[in-house]
Amino acid sequence: MGLFDDQLKTRLEQDRESFADALETLGESVTGKAAVAGRNGGLEDAVHEILTWFGVKAPEPPGLMDDFNDRLDYMLNPTGIRRRTVKLDGAWWRKAAGPMLAYTTEGGAVALLPRRLGGYTWRDHANRRTVQAGVKTTRILTGEAVCFYQPLPLRALTLRDLFLFAVQSIDRWDLTSLLLAGLLASLFGMAVPFVTQILFATVIPMGGLENLAPIGMLAVGALFSLTLVGLTKSLAVNRIAQKVRLAVENAAMSRLLSLPAQFFRDHNAGELQNRVDALTQMCTLLGDTVLTGVINGAFSIVYLLQIRALTPALFGPAAGVLLAQLTVMMAGILAETHVARKRLHIAAELNGLIFRLFSGIQKIKLAGAEQRAFSKWARYYAENAALLYNPPPLLRIQPALSALIALGGSILIYSLAAKSGMHTAGYMAFASAYGLVNGAVLSLASLTEGLAALRPLAELAEPIMKAVPEISGNKKQLHRMSGGVELANLSFRYAQDAPWILDHINLKIHPGQYVAIVGKTGCGKSTLLRLLLGFETPVSGAVYYDNRDLQTLDLPALRRNIGVVLQQSRLFAGDVYSNITISAPWLTLDEAWEAAELAGMDEDIKKMPMGMYTLIGEGGGALSGGQRQRLMIARAIAPKPRILMFDEATSALDNITQRIVSDSLDKLKCTRIVIAHRLSTIRQCDRILVLDGGKIVEDGAYDELIAAKGLFAKLVRRQTLDMAPLQN
């Protein structure tokens, strides 16, 4: 009857949830969504304005979801949009980037949206007007805001996707400024050869000094205007580059954090740094170098047309010299591409090695293996240094060859002009136009160099581009969980030809149960936990939470409802408070203290120099093993999850502290799934599951399994010194 009662309770809970959702839908159709969400109307209206700015349609959170942070997560999770809290200090509207959600002193909220011409605006719905951010208008804001970051497309990426993302990061005004500056630069540049021709054709030969002043002023004005337009163009290019880089760096890191856990099993941290950098460089090249290069190249064509109009006889030789220069540049770029591909891959491996060496520096010193570590690093670095300092012959002679072609071309053109009897005025006009088109060719060289760099960068970033994020708008978000977990015919192995780690596991854990999983080393306990968290995908069978298949659920949203401490869990560099609230940064200081107390860590924190704000290093090296584990337990229970999963989370605690923590966790009334090697710590469990050979061979309470004298009793007998209870 217990199992039937639990199924009936779960079904009734689902019926209540469906009924509440139906009522909410009816309310939306009659009164509008704003009326249903009246509790957070101002906040959610502002959020919808921001999502509209991104061009994203987010799902409406359920009406029974009260907390605004939960509602915001519900809206943002399927979109992949990230957020963080920022301070609005000084003239923030001049230097900020991206839309923000700001709070007013009256308790409302506004959507701060970037203007195309710079600065920020927000909509004052009460007075039906748009307000521009400034010294006076921003006084109504509290000084704290939430900044939002647009992600890369949530699918396997192509170069086209990266180019479109980079272009979307550019404001229309910036693009218009760049196009207008390029057009004006070309027009003013065209004026210089004409002025030069007039000067040498009429003013100087005829000695008309009265015309020299106005023509000189015209030339100076054209040069000044050309310089001014060039400066404006440089500012526009710099602004575009900064915006693209900011958007891409945030999106690249967001994508990396969204990838499945299996992805990180095949790539180490040092290597991933280079791959993320490659992704960022590609977007910057596509949105900055390529875009500006195409615009410059398009406008430089007018200089060639001008040469053809002014000096038709020299057009062919000039074009030939320019083509020869481009040929040498392209050959050098192709050679550089081959070298860059090798250098990028070696650099990624080298960074990975350096990260591993520094991570294990204590073990290296304990083993006295510094010399071996250096030798291994030197072998990798030698390959990289050989490519960097000893490039192919073509790359070494390219600068000299380009200069030789330019010099030889100038001599050739001058001799042809002399033989053809060209007038001085015509040649000087040609020289002016040729100098401008030569500069444009050099800018095209940077474009071709950027295009050539795309291929090796794309190869390096390919694992990140092809991996599909876990985030999907088609997945169901569990906003209310009872804590029920079920495994149905679950089987798993790490490779097609590998042995089965788990073989047809069937298990149902009722809400609120305290379940321990034990077994010999390598029996699949930690793998089972990884499957429960969605870190691995089963070969067959399924995992269910509240009777919903894990494969149909939004994994990030699900994990936010689960408090987890794994064997490999580590503390982050920062203060104690940040470590406890990292999964729920909106938690208050009092809530952090409450979590620390439940984990039995509050007294230890009070003894620290700065209490909750005491800084700890990465991994918590200054803390004892027990303190680190209790801090991680506090971090897991701080958001008050419906399910807790611990993998050897209390192995460093003494029996007294273990008892305190266990009693505290009993008060949470949540489902607990723990993996334990110290079998004396699981006496109070409702159920103990014994894994062996990929199957659950025993299932029962502690005393029941001891009395059965099976595998569990043998495991306990190995660990205990007091054999009397077992002999009885």
C-alpha positions in Angstrom: 0.0 0.0 0.0 2.9 2.4 0.6 3.9 2.5 -3.0 0.3 2.9 -4.2 -0.3 5.7 -1.7 2.9 7.5 -2.9 1.7 7.2 -6.5 -1.7 8.6 -5.6 -0.1 11.5 -3.7 2.1 12.3 -6.7 -0.9 12.2 -9.1 -2.9 14.5 -6.9 0.0 17.0 -6.7 0.2 16.9 -10.5 -3.6 17.4 -10.8 -3.4 20.5 -8.5 -0.5 21.9 -10.6 -2.4 21.4 -13.8 -5.5 22.9 -12.3 -3.5 26.0 -11.2 -2.0 26.4 -14.6 -5.4 26.1 -16.2 -6.8 28.8 -14.0 -3.8 31.0 -14.8 -4.4 30.5 -18.5 -8.1 31.5 -18.2 -7.1 34.5 -16.2 -4.7 35.6 -18.9 -7.3 35.2 -21.6 -9.8 37.4 -19.7 -7.8 40.0 -17.8 -4.4 39.9 -19.6 -1.1 38.7 -18.3 -0.3 41.8 -16.4 -3.3 41.3 -14.2 -2.3 37.7 -13.3 1.3 38.8 -12.6 0.2 41.8 -10.6 2.4 41.0 -7.7 5.6 41.6 -9.8 4.0 43.6 -12.6 6.5 46.4 -12.7 9.4 44.0 -12.5 8.1 41.6 -15.1 7.0 44.3 -17.5 10.6 45.7 -17.4 12.0 42.2 -18.0 9.7 41.7 -21.0 10.9 45.0 -22.4 14.5 43.7 -22.1 13.6 40.3 -23.7 11.8 42.2 -26.5 15.0 44.2 -27.0 16.9 40.9 -27.4 14.2 39.7 -29.9 13.3 36.8 -27.5 9.9 35.5 -26.4 10.1 34.0 -23.0 7.6 31.7 -21.3 5.3 33.1 -18.7 6.1 31.8 -15.2 3.4 29.9 -13.3 1.1 32.1 -11.2 1.9 30.1 -8.1 5.6 31.0 -8.3 5.9 33.8 -5.8 9.6 34.6 -5.6 10.7 37.1 -8.3 14.2 35.5 -8.7 12.5 32.2 -9.4 10.2 33.8 -11.9 13.1 35.5 -13.6 15.0 32.3 -13.8 11.9 30.6 -15.3 11.8 33.2 -18.1 15.5 33.3 -18.8 16.4 29.6 -18.6 15.1 28.6 -22.0 16.7 31.6 -23.7 20.2 31.1 -22.4 20.4 34.8 -21.5 22.8 35.3 -18.5 22.4 37.9 -15.8 24.4 39.4 -13.0 24.0 42.2 -10.5 26.0 45.4 -11.1 26.5 48.8 -9.4 25.4 52.0 -11.2 28.2 54.3 -10.2 29.1 57.8 -11.5 28.1 58.5 -15.1 27.4 54.8 -15.8 25.2 55.6 -18.8 28.3 56.7 -20.8 30.3 53.6 -20.3 27.8 50.7 -19.7 26.9 48.2 -22.4 23.8 46.0 -22.9 20.3 46.3 -21.4 19.8 46.4 -17.6 17.0 46.0 -15.1 17.2 48.8 -12.6 15.2 49.4 -9.4 13.6 52.8 -8.4 13.6 54.3 -5.0 9.8 53.9 -5.0 10.0 50.1 -5.2 9.4 49.9 -9.0 11.6 48.7 -11.8 12.6 50.1 -15.2 14.3 48.6 -18.3 17.4 50.5 -19.1 17.9 50.1 -22.9 21.0 51.4 -24.9 20.4 54.2 -27.4 21.7 54.0 -30.9 23.5 57.3 -30.4 25.0 56.3 -27.0 23.6 56.5 -23.5 20.5 54.9 -22.1 16.7 55.4 -22.0 13.8 53.9 -20.1 10.1 54.0 -20.5 8.0 55.9 -17.9 4.7 54.1 -18.3 2.9 56.2 -15.8 3.5 59.4 -17.7 3.8 57.7 -21.1 7.1 59.1 -22.0 10.7 58.0 -22.7 13.3 59.2 -20.2 17.0 59.6 -21.2 19.5 58.7 -18.5 21.4 61.7 -17.1 22.6 63.3 -13.9 19.1 64.4 -12.9 16.9 61.7 -14.2 18.9 58.8 -12.7 18.4 60.1 -9.1 15.2 58.0 -8.9 17.3 54.8 -9.3 18.7 52.9 -6.3 22.2 52.4 -7.8 21.8 48.6 -8.2 20.8 46.9 -11.4 20.8 43.5 -13.2 22.8 43.3 -16.4 21.8 40.8 -19.1 24.0 39.1 -21.7 22.9 37.6 -25.0 24.1 34.1 -25.8 25.3 32.5 -29.0 22.7 30.4 -30.8 21.8 27.3 -28.7 22.9 24.8 -31.4 26.0 23.6 -33.3 27.6 26.8 -34.7 28.9 27.7 -38.1 31.0 30.6 -39.3 27.8 32.2 -40.6 26.3 32.1 -37.1 29.4 33.8 -35.6 29.3 36.5 -38.3 25.6 37.2 -37.7 26.1 37.4 -34.0 29.1 39.8 -34.3 27.1 42.0 -36.7 24.1 42.0 -34.4 26.4 43.4 -31.7 27.0 46.5 -33.8 24.6 49.4 -33.6 23.1 50.8 -36.8 24.6 54.2 -35.9 28.1 52.7 -35.6 27.7 51.0 -39.0 26.2 54.1 -40.6 29.1 56.2 -39.1 31.6 53.8 -40.6 30.0 53.7 -44.0 29.6 57.5 -44.1 33.2 58.0 -42.9 34.5 55.6 -45.6 32.5 57.4 -48.3 33.7 60.9 -47.2 37.3 59.7 -46.9 37.1 58.4 -50.5 35.5 61.7 -51.8 38.1 63.9 -50.0 40.9 61.6 -51.1 39.7 62.0 -54.7 40.0 65.7 -54.4 43.7 65.6 -53.7 44.8 64.3 -57.1 42.6 66.8 -58.9 43.9 69.7 -56.8 47.5 68.5 -57.5 46.8 68.3 -61.2 45.4 71.9 -61.3 48.3 73.2 -59.2 51.0 71.7 -61.5 49.1 72.2 -64.8 48.1 75.9 -64.4 49.2 77.7 -61.3 52.9 76.8 -61.2 53.7 76.9 -65.0 51.8 80.2 -65.5 53.1 81.8 -62.3 49.6 82.8 -61.2 50.4 83.5 -57.6 47.0 85.1 -57.1 45.5 81.6 -57.6 48.0 79.8 -55.3 46.4 80.9 -52.1 42.9 79.7 -52.8 44.1 76.4 -54.3 46.5 75.9 -51.4 43.6 76.6 -49.0 41.5 74.1 -50.9 44.3 71.5 -50.7 44.8 72.1 -47.0 41.1 72.0 -46.4 40.8 68.6 -48.2 43.8 67.2 -46.3 42.3 68.5 -43.0 38.9 67.1 -43.8 40.5 63.8 -44.8 42.4 63.6 -41.5 39.2 64.5 -39.5 37.2 61.9 -41.4 39.9 59.3 -40.9 39.9 60.1 -37.1 36.1 59.7 -37.1 36.4 56.4 -39.0 39.1 55.1 -36.5 36.8 56.0 -33.6 33.9 54.1 -35.2 36.1 51.1 -35.9 37.4 51.1 -32.3 33.8 51.4 -30.9 32.6 48.5 -33.1 35.6 46.4 -32.1 35.0 47.0 -28.4 31.2 46.2 -28.6 31.8 43.0 -30.6 34.6 41.9 -28.2 32.5 42.5 -25.1 29.4 40.7 -26.5 31.5 37.8 -27.8 33.6 37.3 -24.7 30.4 37.1 -22.6 28.6 34.8 -25.0 31.6 32.5 -25.4 32.0 32.0 -21.7 28.2 31.6 -21.3 28.3 28.9 -24.0 31.2 27.1 -22.4 29.3 26.9 -19.1 26.2 25.7 -20.9 27.9 22.6 -22.4 27.2 19.1 -21.1 29.4 17.7 -18.4 30.7 15.0 -20.9 32.4 17.7 -22.9 34.7 18.6 -20.0 35.8 15.0 -19.6 37.6 15.3 -22.9 39.2 18.8 -22.5 41.2 20.2 -19.6 41.0 23.8 -18.4 44.2 25.1 -19.9 43.3 23.8 -23.3 39.7 25.2 -23.1 41.1 28.7 -22.4 42.8 28.7 -25.8 39.7 27.3 -27.5 37.5 30.0 -26.0 40.0 32.7 -27.0 39.9 31.3 -30.5 36.1 31.6 -30.6 36.4 35.2 -29.4 39.1 36.0 -32.0 37.0 34.6 -34.8 34.0 36.7 -33.9 36.2 39.8 -33.6 37.7 39.1 -36.9 34.4 38.6 -38.6 32.7 41.6 -37.0 35.6 44.0 -37.0 38.5 43.2 -39.4 36.4 41.6 -42.1 33.6 44.2 -42.0 35.9 47.2 -42.0 38.2 45.6 -44.6 35.3 45.0 -47.0 34.1 48.6 -46.6 37.6 50.0 -47.1 38.2 47.7 -50.1 34.8 48.7 -51.7 35.6 52.4 -51.4 39.2 52.0 -52.6 37.9 51.0 -56.1 37.2 54.7 -56.8 40.9 55.4 -56.6 41.6 52.9 -59.4 38.8 54.4 -61.5 40.4 57.8 -60.9 43.8 56.6 -62.0 42.2 55.2 -65.2 40.5 58.6 -65.8 43.6 60.7 -65.1 46.4 58.6 -66.7 45.1 55.7 -68.8 48.6 54.9 -69.9 49.8 54.1 -66.4 46.7 52.3 -65.2 47.9 48.9 -66.5 51.4 49.1 -65.0 50.0 50.4 -61.7 47.5 47.6 -61.5 50.2 45.1 -62.3 52.4 46.3 -59.4 49.5 46.3 -57.0 48.6 42.7 -58.1 52.2 41.6 -57.6 52.1 43.1 -54.1 48.8 41.3 -53.3 50.2 38.0 -54.7 53.2 38.2 -52.4 51.0 39.1 -49.4 48.6 36.2 -50.2 51.5 33.7 -50.5 52.8 34.9 -47.1 49.4 34.7 -45.6 48.9 31.1 -46.8 52.2 30.1 -45.4 51.3 31.9 -42.1 48.0 30.0 -42.0 49.9 26.7 -42.1 52.2 27.8 -39.3 49.4 29.4 -37.3 47.4 26.1 -37.3 50.3 24.2 -35.8 51.2 27.0 -33.3 47.6 27.3 -32.1 47.2 23.6 -31.4 50.6 23.4 -29.7 49.8 26.5 -27.6 46.5 24.8 -26.5 48.4 21.7 -25.4 51.1 23.8 -23.7 48.5 25.7 -21.7 46.8 22.5 -20.7 50.2 21.1 -19.5 51.0 24.3 -17.6 47.6 24.2 -15.9 48.1 20.5 -14.9 51.6 21.3 -13.6 50.5 24.2 -11.4 47.4 22.2 -10.2 49.7 19.4 -9.0 52.6 21.5 -7.9 52.5 20.1 -4.3 52.7 16.5 -5.6 55.6 17.5 -7.9 57.5 19.0 -5.0 56.8 16.1 -2.7 58.1 13.7 -5.4 61.1 15.9 -6.2 60.0 15.9 -9.8 60.7 19.5 -10.7 63.3 18.6 -13.2 61.0 16.1 -15.0 58.2 18.6 -15.0 60.4 21.3 -16.5 61.7 18.9 -19.2 58.2 18.0 -20.2 57.2 21.7 -20.5 60.4 22.4 -22.4 59.6 19.8 -25.1 56.3 21.5 -25.8 57.7 25.0 -25.7 60.6 24.0 -28.0 58.0 23.1 -30.7 56.2 26.4 -30.2 59.4 28.4 -30.2 60.6 26.8 -33.4 57.5 27.9 -35.2 57.6 31.4 -33.7 61.3 32.2 -34.1 62.2 30.0 -37.1 59.3 30.5 -39.6 59.4 29.2 -43.3 61.7 31.1 -45.7 58.9 32.8 -47.5 57.7 34.5 -44.2 61.2 35.7 -43.5 61.8 37.3 -46.9 58.2 38.6 -47.4 58.8 42.1 -45.9 62.0 42.6 -48.0 60.2 41.2 -51.1 57.2 43.5 -50.7 59.5 46.5 -50.3 61.5 45.4 -53.4 58.3 45.1 -55.5 57.1 48.6 -54.3 60.5 50.2 -55.2 60.8 48.4 -58.5 57.2 49.2 -59.4 57.8 52.9 -58.7 60.9 52.9 -60.9 59.1 51.1 -63.7 56.1 53.4 -63.6 58.3 56.5 -63.5 60.3 55.3 -66.5 57.2 54.5 -68.5 55.8 57.9 -67.7 59.1 59.5 -68.9 59.1 57.5 -72.1 55.5 58.4 -72.9 56.2 62.1 -72.5 53.7 62.5 -69.8 53.3 66.0 -68.4 54.4 66.7 -64.9 50.9 67.6 -63.8 49.5 64.3 -65.0 52.3 62.3 -63.2 51.9 64.2 -59.9 48.1 63.6 -60.0 48.8 59.9 -60.7 51.3 59.8 -57.8 48.7 61.2 -55.4 46.0 58.7 -56.5 48.5 55.8 -56.6 49.6 56.6 -53.0 45.9 56.5 -51.9 45.2 53.2 -53.6 48.4 51.7 -52.3 47.3 52.5 -48.8 43.9 50.8 -49.6 45.7 47.7 -50.8 47.6 47.5 -47.5 44.2 47.6 -45.7 43.0 44.8 -47.9 46.1 42.9 -46.9 44.9 43.0 -43.3 41.5 41.7 -44.5 43.0 38.8 -46.3 45.2 38.1 -43.3 42.1 38.1 -41.1 40.3 35.7 -43.4 43.3 33.4 -43.5 43.4 33.3 -39.7 39.8 32.1 -39.6 40.5 28.5 -40.6 43.1 27.6 -38.0 41.0 29.5 -35.4 37.9 27.6 -36.5 39.7 24.3 -36.2 40.8 25.1 -32.7 37.3 26.3 -31.6 35.5 23.5 -33.4 34.8 21.4 -30.2 33.1 24.3 -28.6 31.2 25.3 -31.8 30.0 21.8 -32.5 29.0 20.8 -28.9 25.3 21.5 -28.3 24.4 23.3 -25.0 22.1 21.6 -22.5 19.8 24.6 -22.6 16.7 24.2 -24.8 13.4 26.1 -25.1 11.6 22.8 -25.7 12.5 21.3 -22.3 10.0 21.4 -19.3 11.1 23.4 -16.3 10.2 21.8 -12.9 9.3 24.8 -10.6 7.8 22.6 -7.9 9.3 19.3 -6.9 8.0 16.8 -4.4 11.4 15.0 -4.3 10.4 11.7 -5.9 13.0 9.9 -8.0 12.7 6.8 -10.1 15.1 4.7 -12.2 13.4 2.5 -14.8 15.5 -0.3 -16.4 18.6 1.9 -16.3 21.8 0.6 -18.0 25.0 2.5 -18.6 28.6 2.0 -19.8 31.2 4.5 -20.9 32.0 3.0 -24.3 30.4 0.6 -26.7 32.9 -2.2 -26.0 33.3 -1.4 -22.2 31.7 -3.5 -19.5 28.4 -2.5 -18.0 28.7 -0.1 -15.1 25.0 -0.3 -14.3 22.8 -3.1 -15.6 19.0 -2.8 -15.7 18.7 -0.8 -12.5 15.1 -0.3 -11.2 14.6 1.9 -8.2 11.9 4.2 -6.8 12.8 6.7 -4.1 9.8 8.3 -2.3 9.7 12.1 -1.5 11.5 12.8 1.8 13.3 9.4 2.0 16.9 9.2 3.3 18.6 6.7 1.0 22.2 5.5 1.1 24.1 3.8 -1.7 27.0 1.6 -0.8 29.2 -1.0 -2.4 32.8 -1.9 -3.2 35.0 0.6 -5.0 34.2 0.8 -8.7 30.7 -0.7 -8.4 29.1 2.4 -10.0 27.9 4.5 -7.1 29.3 7.8 -8.4 28.3 6.9 -11.9 24.7 6.5 -10.7 24.8 9.9 -9.1 26.1 11.4 -12.4 23.2 9.8 -14.2 20.7 11.3 -11.7 22.2 14.7 -12.3 22.1 14.4 -16.1 25.9 14.5 -16.4 25.8 11.2 -18.3 23.2 9.8 -20.7 22.0 6.2 -20.1 22.4 3.6 -22.8 18.9 2.4 -22.1 16.2 3.1 -19.6 15.3 6.4 -18.0 15.5 8.6 -14.9 12.3 10.2 -13.7 11.8 13.1 -11.3 8.2 13.4 -10.2 7.2 11.0 -12.9 8.8 13.2 -15.6 11.6 11.8 -17.8 14.9 13.5 -17.2 15.5 13.8 -21.0 12.5 16.0 -21.3 13.4 18.4 -18.4 15.5 21.6 -18.4 18.7 20.3 -16.7 20.0 23.6 -15.4 16.6 24.4 -13.8 16.4 20.9 -12.4 19.9 21.1 -10.8 18.9 24.3 -9.1 16.4 22.3 -7.2 19.1 19.8 -6.1 21.8 20.4 -3.5 24.9 18.5 -4.5 28.3 17.8 -3.0 30.4 15.5 -5.2 33.8 14.0 -4.4 35.5 16.5 -6.7 33.6 19.5 -5.4 35.9 22.4 -4.5 35.6 25.8 -2.9 36.0 29.0 -5.0 38.5 31.8 -4.4 36.5 34.5 -2.6 34.9 35.1 0.8 32.9 32.5 2.8 29.6 34.3 2.1 30.1 34.1 -1.7 31.0 30.4 -1.5 27.8 29.6 0.4 25.5 31.7 -1.8 27.1 31.0 -5.2 24.1 29.0 -6.4 21.7 31.5 -5.1 23.4 35.0 -5.0 20.2 36.7 -3.9 20.3 35.0 -0.5 20.8 37.4 2.4 23.5 37.2 5.0 21.1 35.8 7.6 20.2 33.0 5.2 23.8 32.2 4.7 24.3 32.0 8.5 21.3 29.7 8.7 22.9 27.4 6.1 26.2 27.5 8.0 24.5 26.6 11.2 22.7 23.6 9.7 26.1 22.4 8.3 27.7 22.8 11.8 30.1 25.5 10.4 28.7 28.6 12.1 31.0 28.6 15.1 34.1 28.0 12.9 33.1 31.0 10.7 32.6 33.2 13.8 36.2 32.5 14.8 37.6 33.6 11.4 39.1 37.1 11.2 36.3 38.6 9.1 33.5 36.2 9.8 31.4 35.6 6.7 33.6 37.9 4.7 36.9 36.1 5.4 38.7 35.4 2.2 39.7 31.9 1.3 41.9 30.7 -1.6 40.8 28.4 -4.4 40.1 25.0 -3.1 40.1 26.3 0.5 43.7 25.4 1.2 43.8 27.3 4.5 40.8 25.3 5.9 40.8 21.8 7.3 39.2 18.9 5.3 36.2 18.9 7.7 35.7 22.7 7.4 35.8 22.5 3.6 33.2 19.7 3.5 30.9 21.6 5.9 31.2 24.7 3.8 30.2 22.7 0.7 27.3 21.2 2.6 26.2 24.7 3.6 26.4 25.8 -0.1 24.3 22.8 -1.1 21.5 23.4 1.4 21.5 27.2 1.3 18.8 27.4 -1.4 16.6 24.9 0.5 16.5 22.3 -2.3 13.9 19.5 -2.4 16.6 16.9 -3.0 20.1 16.5 -1.6 22.8 14.3 -3.2 26.1 13.7 -1.3 29.0 11.7 -2.6 31.4 11.2 0.4 30.4 14.6 1.6 31.1 13.9 5.3 34.2 11.6 5.0 36.4 14.1 6.8 34.0 14.7 9.7 34.4 13.1 13.1 31.5 11.2 14.5 30.2 14.0 16.7 30.2 16.6 13.9 28.7 14.0 11.6 25.9 13.5 14.0 25.3 17.2 14.3 25.1 17.6 10.5 22.9 14.6 10.1 20.4 15.9 12.7 20.4 19.3 11.1 19.7 17.8 7.7 16.8 15.8 9.1 15.0 19.1 9.8 15.0 20.0 6.1 12.4 17.3 5.3 13.8 16.8 1.8 14.8 13.7 -0.2 18.5 12.7 0.6 20.6 10.4 -1.5 24.1 9.8 -0.1 27.1 7.7 -1.1 29.1 6.6 1.9 32.2 4.5 2.5 32.0 4.9 6.3 29.1 2.6 6.9 28.7 3.7 10.5 27.4 7.1 9.3 24.3 5.6 7.6 22.6 3.9 10.5 19.7 6.4 10.4 18.9 5.9 6.7 15.4 4.8 5.7 16.9 2.6 3.0 20.4 1.3 2.1 21.0 0.1 -1.4 23.9 -2.2 -2.0 25.4 -2.1 -5.5 27.5 -5.0 -6.9 28.2 -6.0 -10.5 26.1 -3.2 -11.8 23.0 -4.3 -10.0 21.2 -3.6 -6.7 21.8 -6.8 -4.7 20.4 -5.7 -1.4 17.8 -3.1 -0.3 16.6 -2.4 3.2 17.2 -0.7 6.5 20.6 -1.0 8.4 19.4 -3.6 10.9 17.6 -5.6 8.3 20.7 -5.9 6.1 22.9 -6.7 9.1 20.5 -9.5 10.0 20.5 -10.8 6.5 24.3 -11.4 6.7 24.8 -10.6 3.1 27.2 -8.4 1.2 26.4 -5.3 3.3 27.1 -7.2 6.5 30.5 -8.3 5.1 31.3 -4.6 4.2 30.4 -3.5 7.8 32.5 -6.4 9.3 35.5 -5.2 7.4 35.2 -1.7 8.8 34.3 -2.3 12.4 36.5 -3.5 15.3 33.6 -4.6 17.4 32.4 -7.9 16.0 30.0 -8.7 18.8 26.9 -7.3 17.3 27.5 -9.3 14.1 28.2 -12.5 16.0 24.9 -12.2 17.8 
